[in-house]
């Protein structure tokens, strides 16, 4: 579950940069 959280954070960061 912890690993999933890290992945979510990375995805969120990528999405923010893309925006």
Residue, then its C-alpha position, 0 to 999 in steps of 0.5 A: x500500500x505504501x508503494x502505491x502511495x509513492x506511485x500516486x505522488x509521482x503521477x500527480x507530480x507528472x500531471x502537474x508538470x504536464x498541466 
